[in-house]
Amino acid sequence: MLDTWCCRWPSRRSPRSRSTSLTAWNGFLLPLVLTQPEDTRVLTLGLWDFQEQFGTNVPGLLAAVTLSVVPILALYPFGRRYLLSGQTAGFGK
């Protein structure tokens, strides 16, 4: 019943969810096509390498995600002032 409902009423889903999924897919597919050598791949494709034929290397994937977040967390306290001032620059006029 649910499958036929989705087929009959495709416009009932929010357009935001459709555009979000397309944006996520394009953010994955374009770097996959443009960066052929493994040493020039972006972070999402590097994390995709932990996917194996019959499963996922979960400990390795979690370690890689943790190591990829550490530089962002280290730089955020220094750039927070500039980030917030840029976001609120046009507000209040």
Buried (B, 14 or more C-beta within 10 A) or exposed (E): EEEEEEEEEEEEEEEEEEEEEEEEEEEEEEBEEEEEEEEEBBEEBEBEEBEEEEEEEEEEBEEBEEEEEEEEEEEEEEEEEEEEEEEEEEEEE
